[in-house]
């Protein structure tokens, strides 16, 4: 993923992917390193599911929103 606004919600550098400055050379080097390593593919996939569940799970999001409303009320 290219580095932009809030990539931390989606990519944890080296844990479930890589961020890049956007240069074609760096992007292609990063993609090739993932394609060439089955263990990295598996690890990145597992970690991505964990991050998605933690950051975007509907039940967790609902509880977070409820806590915000309760604190502000």
Predicted model as a PDB file, atoms N, CA, C, CB and O in Angstrom, pLDDT in the B-factor column:
MODEL        1                                                                  
ATOM      1  N   UNK A   1       0.843  -1.155   0.000  1.00 78.00           N  
ATOM      2  CA  UNK A   1       0.000   0.000   0.000  1.00 78.00           C  
ATOM      3  C   UNK A   1       0.901   1.234   0.000  1.00 78.00           C  
ATOM      4  CB  UNK A   1      -0.966  -0.011   1.213  1.00 78.00           C  
ATOM      5  O   UNK A   1       1.937   1.259   0.664  1.00 78.00           O  
ATOM      6  N   UNK A   2       0.504   2.229  -0.733  1.00 78.00           N  
ATOM      7  CA  UNK A   2       1.274   3.465  -0.684  1.00 78.00           C  
ATOM      8  C   UNK A   2       0.951   4.196   0.611  1.00 78.00           C  
ATOM      9  CB  UNK A   2       0.973   4.362  -1.917  1.00 78.00           C  
ATOM     10  O   UNK A   2      -0.170   4.128   1.115  1.00 78.00           O  
ATOM     11  N   UNK A   3       1.938   4.889   1.136  1.00 74.00           N  
ATOM     12  CA  UNK A   3       1.735   5.641   2.368  1.00 74.00           C  
ATOM     13  C   UNK A   3       0.815   6.813   2.074  1.00 74.00           C  
ATOM     14  CB  UNK A   3       3.086   6.131   2.962  1.00 74.00           C  
ATOM     15  O   UNK A   3       1.096   7.647   1.213  1.00 74.00           O  
ATOM     16  N   UNK A   4      -0.274   6.857   2.796  1.00 70.00           N  
ATOM     17  CA  UNK A   4      -1.204   7.968   2.652  1.00 70.00           C  
ATOM     18  C   UNK A   4      -1.847   8.221   4.002  1.00 70.00           C  
ATOM     19  CB  UNK A   4      -2.280   7.677   1.560  1.00 70.00           C  
ATOM     20  O   UNK A   4      -1.235   7.958   5.037  1.00 70.00           O  
ATOM     21  N   UNK A   5      -3.048   8.716   4.007  1.00 62.00           N  
ATOM     22  CA  UNK A   5      -3.690   9.196   5.229  1.00 62.00           C  
ATOM     23  C   UNK A   5      -3.513   8.279   6.435  1.00 62.00           C  
ATOM     24  CB  UNK A   5      -5.140   9.385   4.978  1.00 62.00           C  
ATOM     25  O   UNK A   5      -2.598   8.504   7.227  1.00 62.00           O  
ATOM     26  N   UNK A   6      -4.336   7.271   6.605  1.00 70.00           N  
ATOM     27  CA  UNK A   6      -4.246   6.434   7.801  1.00 70.00           C  
ATOM     28  C   UNK A   6      -4.098   4.973   7.414  1.00 70.00           C  
ATOM     29  CB  UNK A   6      -5.481   6.625   8.693  1.00 70.00           C  
ATOM     30  O   UNK A   6      -5.019   4.178   7.602  1.00 70.00           O  
ATOM     31  N   UNK A   7      -2.952   4.623   6.880  1.00 73.00           N  
ATOM     32  CA  UNK A   7      -2.714   3.251   6.454  1.00 73.00           C  
ATOM     33  C   UNK A   7      -2.582   2.303   7.633  1.00 73.00           C  
ATOM     34  CB  UNK A   7      -1.472   3.180   5.600  1.00 73.00           C  
ATOM     35  O   UNK A   7      -2.676   1.089   7.453  1.00 73.00           O  
ATOM     36  N   UNK A   8      -2.367   2.825   8.840  1.00 69.00           N  
ATOM     37  CA  UNK A   8      -2.166   1.964  10.010  1.00 69.00           C  
ATOM     38  C   UNK A   8      -3.390   1.115  10.327  1.00 69.00           C  
ATOM     39  CB  UNK A   8      -1.811   2.804  11.217  1.00 69.00           C  
ATOM     40  O   UNK A   8      -3.257   0.043  10.917  1.00 69.00           O  
ATOM     41  N   UNK A   9      -4.573   1.571   9.948  1.00 74.00           N  
ATOM     42  CA  UNK A   9      -5.772   0.761  10.168  1.00 74.00           C  
ATOM     43  C   UNK A   9      -5.783  -0.471   9.277  1.00 74.00           C  
ATOM     44  CB  UNK A   9      -7.025   1.590   9.919  1.00 74.00           C  
ATOM     45  O   UNK A   9      -6.417  -1.472   9.610  1.00 74.00           O  
ATOM     46  N   UNK A  10      -5.090  -0.407   8.151  1.00 82.00           N  
ATOM     47  CA  UNK A  10      -5.117  -1.500   7.189  1.00 82.00           C  
ATOM     48  C   UNK A  10      -3.824  -2.281   7.118  1.00 82.00           C  
ATOM     49  CB  UNK A  10      -5.438  -0.971   5.844  1.00 82.00           C  
ATOM     50  O   UNK A  10      -3.843  -3.500   6.952  1.00 82.00           O  
ATOM     51  N   UNK A  11      -2.696  -1.591   7.243  1.00 85.00           N  
ATOM     52  CA  UNK A  11      -1.406  -2.255   7.081  1.00 85.00           C  
ATOM     53  C   UNK A  11      -0.501  -1.939   8.264  1.00 85.00           C  
ATOM     54  CB  UNK A  11      -0.736  -1.828   5.763  1.00 85.00           C  
ATOM     55  O   UNK A  11      -0.252  -0.780   8.597  1.00 85.00           O  
ATOM     56  N   UNK A  12      -0.023  -2.998   8.877  1.00 83.00           N  
ATOM     57  CA  UNK A  12       0.993  -2.880   9.911  1.00 83.00           C  
ATOM     58  C   UNK A  12       2.299  -3.321   9.261  1.00 83.00           C  
ATOM     59  CB  UNK A  12       0.643  -3.745  11.201  1.00 83.00           C  
ATOM     60  O   UNK A  12       2.480  -4.499   8.954  1.00 83.00           O  
ATOM     61  N   UNK A  13       3.196  -2.386   9.056  1.00 85.00           N  
ATOM     62  CA  UNK A  13       4.426  -2.599   8.287  1.00 85.00           C  
ATOM     63  C   UNK A  13       5.153  -3.886   8.677  1.00 85.00           C  
ATOM     64  CB  UNK A  13       5.358  -1.420   8.470  1.00 85.00           C  
ATOM     65  O   UNK A  13       5.569  -4.056   9.823  1.00 85.00           O  
ATOM     66  N   UNK A  14       5.298  -4.788   7.703  1.00 86.00           N  
ATOM     67  CA  UNK A  14       6.003  -6.035   7.910  1.00 86.00           C  
ATOM     68  C   UNK A  14       5.214  -7.109   8.640  1.00 86.00           C  
ATOM     69  CB  UNK A  14       7.232  -5.768   8.648  1.00 86.00           C  
ATOM     70  O   UNK A  14       5.661  -8.253   8.730  1.00 86.00           O  
ATOM     71  N   UNK A  15       4.041  -6.753   9.163  1.00 87.00           N  
ATOM     72  CA  UNK A  15       3.204  -7.717   9.875  1.00 87.00           C  
ATOM     73  C   UNK A  15       2.132  -8.301   8.966  1.00 87.00           C  
ATOM     74  CB  UNK A  15       2.555  -7.061  11.089  1.00 87.00           C  
ATOM     75  O   UNK A  15       1.882  -9.506   8.995  1.00 87.00           O  
ATOM     76  N   UNK A  16       1.502  -7.461   8.166  1.00 91.00           N  
ATOM     77  CA  UNK A  16       0.484  -7.959   7.248  1.00 91.00           C  
ATOM     78  C   UNK A  16       0.616  -7.322   5.862  1.00 91.00           C  
ATOM     79  CB  UNK A  16      -0.908  -7.694   7.816  1.00 91.00           C  
ATOM     80  O   UNK A  16      -0.270  -7.459   5.019  1.00 91.00           O  
ATOM     81  N   UNK A  17       1.707  -6.641   5.644  1.00 90.00           N  
ATOM     82  CA  UNK A  17       1.938  -6.017   4.352  1.00 90.00           C  
ATOM     83  C   UNK A  17       3.062  -5.007   4.460  1.00 90.00           C  
ATOM     84  CB  UNK A  17       0.661  -5.347   3.833  1.00 90.00           C  
ATOM     85  O   UNK A  17       3.762  -4.920   5.469  1.00 90.00           O  
ATOM     86  N   UNK A  18       3.208  -4.262   3.406  1.00 89.00           N  
ATOM     87  CA  UNK A  18       4.248  -3.240   3.371  1.00 89.00           C  
ATOM     88  C   UNK A  18       3.642  -1.936   2.879  1.00 89.00           C  
ATOM     89  CB  UNK A  18       5.432  -3.674   2.467  1.00 89.00           C  
ATOM     90  O   UNK A  18       2.683  -1.933   2.107  1.00 89.00           O  
ATOM     91  N   UNK A  19       4.205  -0.843   3.331  1.00 84.00           N  
ATOM     92  CA  UNK A  19       3.845   0.455   2.778  1.00 84.00           C  
ATOM     93  C   UNK A  19       4.995   0.925   1.907  1.00 84.00           C  
ATOM     94  CB  UNK A  19       3.526   1.491   3.902  1.00 84.00           C  
ATOM     95  O   UNK A  19       6.139   0.500   2.072  1.00 84.00           O  
ATOM     96  N   UNK A  20       4.673   1.799   0.989  1.00 83.00           N  
ATOM     97  CA  UNK A  20       5.658   2.251   0.021  1.00 83.00           C  
ATOM     98  C   UNK A  20       5.477   3.738  -0.229  1.00 83.00           C  
ATOM     99  CB  UNK A  20       5.542   1.458  -1.294  1.00 83.00           C  
ATOM    100  O   UNK A  20       4.399   4.294  -0.020  1.00 83.00           O  
ATOM    101  N   UNK A  21       6.553   4.370  -0.681  1.00 80.00           N  
ATOM    102  CA  UNK A  21       6.457   5.783  -1.040  1.00 80.00           C  
ATOM    103  C   UNK A  21       5.717   5.979  -2.361  1.00 80.00           C  
ATOM    104  CB  UNK A  21       7.848   6.398  -1.128  1.00 80.00           C  
ATOM    105  O   UNK A  21       5.424   7.111  -2.747  1.00 80.00           O  
ATOM    106  N   UNK A  22       5.419   4.899  -3.043  1.00 78.00           N  
ATOM    107  CA  UNK A  22       4.661   4.965  -4.291  1.00 78.00           C  
ATOM    108  C   UNK A  22       5.502   4.826  -5.538  1.00 78.00           C  
ATOM    109  CB  UNK A  22       3.925   6.239  -4.355  1.00 78.00           C  
ATOM    110  O   UNK A  22       4.958   4.815  -6.642  1.00 78.00           O  
ATOM    111  N   UNK A  23       6.818   4.720  -5.397  1.00 85.00           N  
ATOM    112  CA  UNK A  23       7.634   4.561  -6.590  1.00 85.00           C  
ATOM    113  C   UNK A  23       7.381   3.178  -7.195  1.00 85.00           C  
ATOM    114  CB  UNK A  23       9.141   4.755  -6.260  1.00 85.00           C  
ATOM    115  O   UNK A  23       7.178   2.204  -6.471  1.00 85.00           O  
ATOM    116  N   UNK A  24       7.396   3.104  -8.492  1.00 88.00           N  
ATOM    117  CA  UNK A  24       7.142   1.850  -9.202  1.00 88.00           C  
ATOM    118  C   UNK A  24       8.163   0.796  -8.791  1.00 88.00           C  
ATOM    119  CB  UNK A  24       7.181   2.069 -10.729  1.00 88.00           C  
ATOM    120  O   UNK A  24       7.809  -0.366  -8.593  1.00 88.00           O  
ATOM    121  N   UNK A  25       9.406   1.188  -8.665  1.00 90.00           N  
ATOM    122  CA  UNK A  25      10.465   0.245  -8.301  1.00 90.00           C  
ATOM    123  C   UNK A  25      10.215  -0.364  -6.924  1.00 90.00           C  
ATOM    124  CB  UNK A  25      11.828   0.940  -8.326  1.00 90.00           C  
ATOM    125  O   UNK A  25      10.316  -1.578  -6.749  1.00 90.00           O  
ATOM    126  N   UNK A  26       9.892   0.480  -5.953  1.00 88.00           N  
ATOM    127  CA  UNK A  26       9.671  -0.021  -4.599  1.00 88.00           C  
ATOM    128  C   UNK A  26       8.410  -0.886  -4.539  1.00 88.00           C  
ATOM    129  CB  UNK A  26       9.563   1.148  -3.605  1.00 88.00           C  
ATOM    130  O   UNK A  26       8.410  -1.947  -3.914  1.00 88.00           O  
ATOM    131  N   UNK A  27       7.349  -0.434  -5.182  1.00 88.00           N  
ATOM    132  CA  UNK A  27       6.116  -1.229  -5.195  1.00 88.00           C  
ATOM    133  C   UNK A  27       6.346  -2.602  -5.816  1.00 88.00           C  
ATOM    134  CB  UNK A  27       5.015  -0.489  -5.960  1.00 88.00           C  
ATOM    135  O   UNK A  27       5.903  -3.610  -5.265  1.00 88.00           O  
ATOM    136  N   UNK A  28       7.026  -2.654  -6.945  1.00 90.00           N  
ATOM    137  CA  UNK A  28       7.237  -3.949  -7.608  1.00 90.00           C  
ATOM    138  C   UNK A  28       8.166  -4.836  -6.780  1.00 90.00           C  
ATOM    139  CB  UNK A  28       7.820  -3.745  -9.024  1.00 90.00           C  
ATOM    140  O   UNK A  28       7.975  -6.051  -6.739  1.00 90.00           O  
ATOM    141  N   UNK A  29       9.157  -4.259  -6.129  1.00 91.00           N  
ATOM    142  CA  UNK A  29      10.051  -5.044  -5.266  1.00 91.00           C  
ATOM    143  C   UNK A  29       9.272  -5.640  -4.101  1.00 91.00           C  
ATOM    144  CB  UNK A  29      11.213  -4.169  -4.738  1.00 91.00           C  
ATOM    145  O   UNK A  29       9.469  -6.805  -3.755  1.00 91.00           O  
ATOM    146  N   UNK A  30       8.395  -4.855  -3.495  1.00 90.00           N  
ATOM    147  CA  UNK A  30       7.590  -5.335  -2.365  1.00 90.00           C  
ATOM    148  C   UNK A  30       6.617  -6.433  -2.804  1.00 90.00           C  
ATOM    149  CB  UNK A  30       6.813  -4.167  -1.729  1.00 90.00           C  
ATOM    150  O   UNK A  30       6.484  -7.453  -2.128  1.00 90.00           O  
ATOM    151  N   UNK A  31       5.944  -6.224  -3.925  1.00 92.00           N  
ATOM    152  CA  UNK A  31       5.000  -7.233  -4.427  1.00 92.00           C  
ATOM    153  C   UNK A  31       5.729  -8.530  -4.752  1.00 92.00           C  
ATOM    154  CB  UNK A  31       4.257  -6.712  -5.681  1.00 92.00           C  
ATOM    155  O   UNK A  31       5.254  -9.610  -4.401  1.00 92.00           O  
ATOM    156  N   UNK A  32       6.862  -8.440  -5.409  1.00 94.00           N  
ATOM    157  CA  UNK A  32       7.635  -9.639  -5.753  1.00 94.00           C  
ATOM    158  C   UNK A  32       8.087 -10.388  -4.505  1.00 94.00           C  
ATOM    159  CB  UNK A  32       8.852  -9.263  -6.602  1.00 94.00           C  
ATOM    160  O   UNK A  32       8.085 -11.618  -4.486  1.00 94.00           O  
ATOM    161  N   UNK A  33       8.475  -9.654  -3.460  1.00 93.00           N  
ATOM    162  CA  UNK A  33       8.924 -10.331  -2.239  1.00 93.00           C  
ATOM    163  C   UNK A  33       7.786 -11.116  -1.595  1.00 93.00           C  
ATOM    164  CB  UNK A  33       9.490  -9.312  -1.239  1.00 93.00           C  
ATOM    165  O   UNK A  33       8.020 -12.171  -1.006  1.00 93.00           O  
ATOM    166  N   UNK A  34       6.575 -10.621  -1.700  1.00 94.00           N  
ATOM    167  CA  UNK A  34       5.420 -11.344  -1.169  1.00 94.00           C  
ATOM    168  C   UNK A  34       5.097 -12.549  -2.052  1.00 94.00           C  
ATOM    169  CB  UNK A  34       4.195 -10.410  -1.066  1.00 94.00           C  
ATOM    170  O   UNK A  34       4.848 -13.641  -1.542  1.00 94.00           O  
ATOM    171  N   UNK A  35       5.100 -12.359  -3.350  1.00 95.00           N  
ATOM    172  CA  UNK A  35       4.782 -13.449  -4.268  1.00 95.00           C  
ATOM    173  C   UNK A  35       5.795 -14.585  -4.194  1.00 95.00           C  
ATOM    174  CB  UNK A  35       4.708 -12.925  -5.684  1.00 95.00           C  
ATOM    175  O   UNK A  35       5.452 -15.738  -4.455  1.00 95.00           O  
ATOM    176  N   UNK A  36       7.018 -14.275  -3.845  1.00 96.00           N  
ATOM    177  CA  UNK A  36       8.084 -15.281  -3.800  1.00 96.00           C  
ATOM    178  C   UNK A  36       8.154 -16.046  -2.478  1.00 96.00           C  
ATOM    179  CB  UNK A  36       9.405 -14.620  -4.055  1.00 96.00           C  
ATOM    180  O   UNK A  36       8.955 -16.973  -2.360  1.00 96.00           O  
ATOM    181  N   UNK A  37       7.351 -15.693  -1.494  1.00 95.00           N  
ATOM    182  CA  UNK A  37       7.486 -16.293  -0.160  1.00 95.00           C  
ATOM    183  C   UNK A  37       6.125 -16.750   0.369  1.00 95.00           C  
ATOM    184  CB  UNK A  37       8.129 -15.286   0.824  1.00 95.00           C  
ATOM    185  O   UNK A  37       5.321 -15.936   0.826  1.00 95.00           O  
ATOM    186  N   UNK A  38       5.878 -18.056   0.300  1.00 96.00           N  
ATOM    187  CA  UNK A  38       4.592 -18.613   0.749  1.00 96.00           C  
ATOM    188  C   UNK A  38       4.333 -18.336   2.233  1.00 96.00           C  
ATOM    189  CB  UNK A  38       4.556 -20.123   0.493  1.00 96.00           C  
ATOM    190  O   UNK A  38       3.197 -18.066   2.622  1.00 96.00           O  
ATOM    191  N   UNK A  39       5.369 -18.400   3.054  1.00 95.00           N  
ATOM    192  CA  UNK A  39       5.199 -18.170   4.491  1.00 95.00           C  
ATOM    193  C   UNK A  39       4.735 -16.738   4.766  1.00 95.00           C  
ATOM    194  CB  UNK A  39       6.516 -18.453   5.237  1.00 95.00           C  
ATOM    195  O   UNK A  39       3.887 -16.508   5.628  1.00 95.00           O  
ATOM    196  N   UNK A  40       5.294 -15.787   4.032  1.00 95.00           N  
ATOM    197  CA  UNK A  40       4.866 -14.387   4.200  1.00 95.00           C  
ATOM    198  C   UNK A  40       3.419 -14.224   3.767  1.00 95.00           C  
ATOM    199  CB  UNK A  40       5.775 -13.430   3.390  1.00 95.00           C  
ATOM    200  O   UNK A  40       2.652 -13.519   4.423  1.00 95.00           O  
ATOM    201  N   UNK A  41       3.040 -14.865   2.676  1.00 96.00           N  
ATOM    202  CA  UNK A  41       1.654 -14.779   2.214  1.00 96.00           C  
ATOM    203  C   UNK A  41       0.693 -15.278   3.288  1.00 96.00           C  
ATOM    204  CB  UNK A  41       1.468 -15.587   0.919  1.00 96.00           C  
ATOM    205  O   UNK A  41      -0.329 -14.648   3.560  1.00 96.00           O  
ATOM    206  N   UNK A  42       1.025 -16.406   3.892  1.00 96.00           N  
ATOM    207  CA  UNK A  42       0.168 -16.975   4.935  1.00 96.00           C  
ATOM    208  C   UNK A  42       0.131 -16.055   6.150  1.00 96.00           C  
ATOM    209  CB  UNK A  42       0.664 -18.380   5.343  1.00 96.00           C  
ATOM    210  O   UNK A  42      -0.943 -15.750   6.668  1.00 96.00           O  
ATOM    211  N   UNK A  43       1.306 -15.611   6.606  1.00 95.00           N  
ATOM    212  CA  UNK A  43       1.367 -14.740   7.780  1.00 95.00           C  
ATOM    213  C   UNK A  43       0.626 -13.422   7.544  1.00 95.00           C  
ATOM    214  CB  UNK A  43       2.825 -14.459   8.152  1.00 95.00           C  
ATOM    215  O   UNK A  43      -0.143 -12.975   8.395  1.00 95.00           O  
ATOM    216  N   UNK A  44       0.861 -12.808   6.386  1.00 94.00           N  
ATOM    217  CA  UNK A  44       0.183 -11.551   6.070  1.00 94.00           C  
ATOM    218  C   UNK A  44      -1.332 -11.755   6.009  1.00 94.00           C  
ATOM    219  CB  UNK A  44       0.700 -10.982   4.735  1.00 94.00           C  
ATOM    220  O   UNK A  44      -2.089 -10.902   6.471  1.00 94.00           O  
ATOM    221  N   UNK A  45      -1.775 -12.873   5.445  1.00 94.00           N  
ATOM    222  CA  UNK A  45      -3.207 -13.152   5.366  1.00 94.00           C  
ATOM    223  C   UNK A  45      -3.834 -13.298   6.740  1.00 94.00           C  
ATOM    224  CB  UNK A  45      -3.451 -14.406   4.559  1.00 94.00           C  
ATOM    225  O   UNK A  45      -4.891 -12.729   7.012  1.00 94.00           O  
ATOM    226  N   UNK A  46      -3.178 -14.063   7.609  1.00 95.00           N  
ATOM    227  CA  UNK A  46      -3.696 -14.257   8.964  1.00 95.00           C  
ATOM    228  C   UNK A  46      -3.739 -12.943   9.729  1.00 95.00           C  
ATOM    229  CB  UNK A  46      -2.842 -15.276   9.722  1.00 95.00           C  
ATOM    230  O   UNK A  46      -4.737 -12.622  10.373  1.00 95.00           O  
ATOM    231  N   UNK A  47      -2.669 -12.199   9.655  1.00 92.00           N  
ATOM    232  CA  UNK A  47      -2.598 -10.919  10.376  1.00 92.00           C  
ATOM    233  C   UNK A  47      -3.601  -9.910   9.824  1.00 92.00           C  
ATOM    234  CB  UNK A  47      -1.180 -10.339  10.294  1.00 92.00           C  
ATOM    235  O   UNK A  47      -4.159  -9.115  10.581  1.00 92.00           O  
ATOM    236  N   UNK A  48      -3.833  -9.936   8.511  1.00 91.00           N  
ATOM    237  CA  UNK A  48      -4.815  -9.023   7.907  1.00 91.00           C  
ATOM    238  C   UNK A  48      -6.217  -9.325   8.414  1.00 91.00           C  
ATOM    239  CB  UNK A  48      -4.778  -9.124   6.371  1.00 91.00           C  
ATOM    240  O   UNK A  48      -6.994  -8.410   8.687  1.00 91.00           O  
ATOM    241  N   UNK A  49      -6.540 -10.608   8.540  1.00 90.00           N  
ATOM    242  CA  UNK A  49      -7.849 -10.974   9.093  1.00 90.00           C  
ATOM    243  C   UNK A  49      -7.987 -10.478  10.532  1.00 90.00           C  
ATOM    244  CB  UNK A  49      -8.051 -12.502   9.038  1.00 90.00           C  
ATOM    245  O   UNK A  49      -9.045  -9.977  10.914  1.00 90.00           O  
ATOM    246  N   UNK A  50      -6.929 -10.613  11.328  1.00 88.00           N  
ATOM    247  CA  UNK A  50      -6.964 -10.131  12.709  1.00 88.00           C  
ATOM    248  C   UNK A  50      -7.183  -8.621  12.770  1.00 88.00           C  
ATOM    249  CB  UNK A  50      -5.668 -10.498  13.429  1.00 88.00           C  
ATOM    250  O   UNK A  50      -8.010  -8.136  13.542  1.00 88.00           O  
ATOM    251  N   UNK A  51      -6.438  -7.886  11.954  1.00 84.00           N  
ATOM    252  CA  UNK A  51      -6.586  -6.425  11.941  1.00 84.00           C  
ATOM    253  C   UNK A  51      -7.976  -6.005  11.471  1.00 84.00           C  
ATOM    254  CB  UNK A  51      -5.522  -5.792  11.042  1.00 84.00           C  
ATOM    255  O   UNK A  51      -8.573  -5.088  12.036  1.00 84.00           O  
ATOM    256  N   UNK A  52      -8.489  -6.667  10.448  1.00 84.00           N  
ATOM    257  CA  UNK A  52      -9.823  -6.331   9.940  1.00 84.00           C  
ATOM    258  C   UNK A  52     -10.881  -6.603  10.998  1.00 84.00           C  
ATOM    259  CB  UNK A  52     -10.135  -7.129   8.660  1.00 84.00           C  
ATOM    260  O   UNK A  52     -11.803  -5.808  11.180  1.00 84.00           O  
ATOM    261  N   UNK A  53     -10.750  -7.710  11.686  1.00 82.00           N  
ATOM    262  CA  UNK A  53     -11.708  -8.041  12.743  1.00 82.00           C  
ATOM    263  C   UNK A  53     -11.650  -7.013  13.862  1.00 82.00           C  
ATOM    264  CB  UNK A  53     -11.435  -9.445  13.301  1.00 82.00           C  
ATOM    265  O   UNK A  53     -12.685  -6.559  14.350  1.00 82.00           O  
ATOM    266  N   UNK A  54     -10.445  -6.649  14.267  1.00 79.00           N  
ATOM    267  CA  UNK A  54     -10.287  -5.692  15.370  1.00 79.00           C  
ATOM    268  C   UNK A  54     -10.738  -4.286  14.966  1.00 79.00           C  
ATOM    269  CB  UNK A  54      -8.825  -5.656  15.834  1.00 79.00           C  
ATOM    270  O   UNK A  54     -11.394  -3.602  15.752  1.00 79.00           O  
ATOM    271  N   UNK A  55     -10.398  -3.851  13.764  1.00 77.00           N  
ATOM    272  CA  UNK A  55     -10.667  -2.468  13.366  1.00 77.00           C  
ATOM    273  C   UNK A  55     -12.012  -2.244  12.699  1.00 77.00           C  
ATOM    274  CB  UNK A  55      -9.606  -2.012  12.452  1.00 77.00           C  
ATOM    275  O   UNK A  55     -12.513  -1.119  12.686  1.00 77.00           O  
ATOM    276  N   UNK A  56     -12.610  -3.301  12.141  1.00 80.00           N  
ATOM    277  CA  UNK A  56     -13.810  -3.089  11.336  1.00 80.00           C  
ATOM    278  C   UNK A  56     -14.971  -4.014  11.686  1.00 80.00           C  
ATOM    279  CB  UNK A  56     -13.475  -3.257   9.898  1.00 80.00           C  
ATOM    280  O   UNK A  56     -15.989  -3.998  10.994  1.00 80.00           O  
ATOM    281  N   UNK A  57     -14.849  -4.816  12.734  1.00 80.00           N  
ATOM    282  CA  UNK A  57     -15.919  -5.703  13.150  1.00 80.00           C  
ATOM    283  C   UNK A  57     -17.140  -4.873  13.540  1.00 80.00           C  
ATOM    284  CB  UNK A  57     -15.464  -6.604  14.324  1.00 80.00           C  
ATOM    285  O   UNK A  57     -17.011  -3.925  14.315  1.00 80.00           O  
ATOM    286  N   UNK A  58     -18.315  -5.205  13.022  1.00 83.00           N  
ATOM    287  CA  UNK A  58     -19.507  -4.390  13.260  1.00 83.00           C  
ATOM    288  C   UNK A  58     -19.899  -4.367  14.732  1.00 83.00           C  
ATOM    289  CB  UNK A  58     -20.668  -4.907  12.428  1.00 83.00           C  
ATOM    290  O   UNK A  58     -20.293  -3.318  15.242  1.00 83.00           O  
ATOM    291  N   UNK A  59     -19.801  -5.499  15.426  1.00 81.00           N  
ATOM    292  CA  UNK A  59     -20.160  -5.524  16.846  1.00 81.00           C  
ATOM    293  C   UNK A  59     -19.201  -4.651  17.660  1.00 81.00           C  
ATOM    294  CB  UNK A  59     -20.148  -6.975  17.380  1.00 81.00           C  
ATOM    295  O   UNK A  59     -19.635  -3.885  18.521  1.00 81.00           O  
ATOM    296  N   UNK A  60     -17.911  -4.766  17.389  1.00 79.00           N  
ATOM    297  CA  UNK A  60     -16.929  -3.953  18.102  1.00 79.00           C  
ATOM    298  C   UNK A  60     -17.143  -2.468  17.801  1.00 79.00           C  
ATOM    299  CB  UNK A  60     -15.496  -4.378  17.717  1.00 79.00           C  
ATOM    300  O   UNK A  60     -17.047  -1.633  18.701  1.00 79.00           O  
ATOM    301  N   UNK A  61     -17.428  -2.141  16.557  1.00 81.00           N  
ATOM    302  CA  UNK A  61     -17.677  -0.747  16.181  1.00 81.00           C  
ATOM    303  C   UNK A  61     -18.915  -0.204  16.879  1.00 81.00           C  
ATOM    304  CB  UNK A  61     -17.837  -0.621  14.662  1.00 81.00           C  
ATOM    305  O   UNK A  61     -18.932   0.950  17.308  1.00 81.00           O  
ATOM    306  N   UNK A  62     -19.949  -1.029  16.997  1.00 86.00           N  
ATOM    307  CA  UNK A  62     -21.179  -0.600  17.671  1.00 86.00           C  
ATOM    308  C   UNK A  62     -20.908  -0.309  19.147  1.00 86.00           C  
ATOM    309  CB  UNK A  62     -22.279  -1.679  17.532  1.00 86.00           C  
ATOM    310  O   UNK A  62     -21.392   0.690  19.679  1.00 86.00           O  
ATOM    311  N   UNK A  63     -20.128  -1.186  19.822  1.00 83.00           N  
ATOM    312  CA  UNK A  63     -19.795  -0.954  21.223  1.00 83.00           C  
ATOM    313  C   UNK A  63     -18.938   0.291  21.393  1.00 83.00           C  
ATOM    314  CB  UNK A  63     -19.076  -2.162  21.802  1.00 83.00           C  
ATOM    315  O   UNK A  63     -19.126   1.045  22.348  1.00 83.00           O  
ATOM    316  N   UNK A  64     -18.012   0.512  20.491  1.00 84.00           N  
ATOM    317  CA  UNK A  64     -17.181   1.710  20.560  1.00 84.00           C  
ATOM    318  C   UNK A  64     -18.040   2.960  20.421  1.00 84.00           C  
ATOM    319  CB  UNK A  64     -16.097   1.683  19.469  1.00 84.00           C  
ATOM    320  O   UNK A  64     -17.868   3.919  21.174  1.00 84.00           O  
ATOM    321  N   UNK A  65     -18.954   2.956  19.473  1.00 87.00           N  
ATOM    322  CA  UNK A  65     -19.849   4.092  19.286  1.00 87.00           C  
ATOM    323  C   UNK A  65     -20.736   4.297  20.510  1.00 87.00           C  
ATOM    324  CB  UNK A  65     -20.712   3.891  18.037  1.00 87.00           C  
ATOM    325  O   UNK A  65     -20.953   5.430  20.939  1.00 87.00           O  
ATOM    326  N   UNK A  66     -21.243   3.211  21.068  1.00 90.00           N  
ATOM    327  CA  UNK A  66     -22.076   3.313  22.271  1.00 90.00           C  
ATOM    328  C   UNK A  66     -21.290   3.922  23.425  1.00 90.00           C  
ATOM    329  CB  UNK A  66     -22.614   1.931  22.672  1.00 90.00           C  
ATOM    330  O   UNK A  66     -21.807   4.771  24.152  1.00 90.00           O  
ATOM    331  N   UNK A  67     -20.037   3.489  23.595  1.00 89.00           N  
ATOM    332  CA  UNK A  67     -19.197   4.049  24.670  1.00 89.00           C  
ATOM    333  C   UNK A  67     -18.968   5.552  24.472  1.00 89.00           C  
ATOM    334  CB  UNK A  67     -17.839   3.314  24.727  1.00 89.00           C  
ATOM    335  O   UNK A  67     -18.962   6.319  25.435  1.00 89.00           O  
ATOM    336  N   UNK A  68     -18.780   5.958  23.229  1.00 91.00           N  
ATOM    337  CA  UNK A  68     -18.591   7.382  22.940  1.00 91.00           C  
ATOM    338  C   UNK A  68     -19.847   8.171  23.310  1.00 91.00           C  
ATOM    339  CB  UNK A  68     -18.244   7.594  21.446  1.00 91.00           C  
ATOM    340  O   UNK A  68     -19.764   9.225  23.940  1.00 91.00           O  
ATOM    341  N   UNK A  69     -21.019   7.645  22.910  1.00 92.00           N  
ATOM    342  CA  UNK A  69     -22.276   8.322  23.244  1.00 92.00           C  
ATOM    343  C   UNK A  69     -22.475   8.417  24.756  1.00 92.00           C  
ATOM    344  CB  UNK A  69     -23.459   7.588  22.607  1.00 92.00           C  
ATOM    345  O   UNK A  69     -22.886   9.455  25.274  1.00 92.00           O  
ATOM    346  N   UNK A  70     -22.178   7.315  25.458  1.00 92.00           N  
ATOM    347  CA  UNK A  70     -22.361   7.307  26.918  1.00 92.00           C  
ATOM    348  C   UNK A  70     -21.428   8.322  27.573  1.00 92.00           C  
ATOM    349  CB  UNK A  70     -22.102   5.891  27.498  1.00 92.00           C  
ATOM    350  O   UNK A  70     -21.848   9.049  28.473  1.00 92.00           O  
ATOM    351  N   UNK A  71     -20.175   8.384  27.137  1.00 89.00           N  
ATOM    352  CA  UNK A  71     -19.230   9.333  27.718  1.00 89.00           C  
ATOM    353  C   UNK A  71     -19.630  10.772  27.448  1.00 89.00           C  
ATOM    354  CB  UNK A  71     -17.842   9.081  27.180  1.00 89.00           C  
ATOM    355  O   UNK A  71     -19.458  11.636  28.308  1.00 89.00           O  
ATOM    356  N   UNK A  72     -20.154  11.036  26.279  1.00 86.00           N  
ATOM    357  CA  UNK A  72     -20.500  12.406  25.898  1.00 86.00           C  
ATOM    358  C   UNK A  72     -21.869  12.836  26.404  1.00 86.00           C  
ATOM    359  CB  UNK A  72     -20.457  12.545  24.400  1.00 86.00           C  
ATOM    360  O   UNK A  72     -22.166  14.029  26.455  1.00 86.00           O  
ATOM    361  N   UNK A  73     -22.692  11.887  26.775  1.00 83.00           N  
ATOM    362  CA  UNK A  73     -24.051  12.177  27.225  1.00 83.00           C  
ATOM    363  C   UNK A  73     -23.973  12.670  28.585  1.00 83.00           C  
ATOM    364  CB  UNK A  73     -24.965  10.978  27.148  1.00 83.00           C  
ATOM    365  O   UNK A  73     -25.000  12.986  29.187  1.00 83.00           O  
TER     366      UNK A  73                                                      
ENDMDL                                                                          
END                                                                             
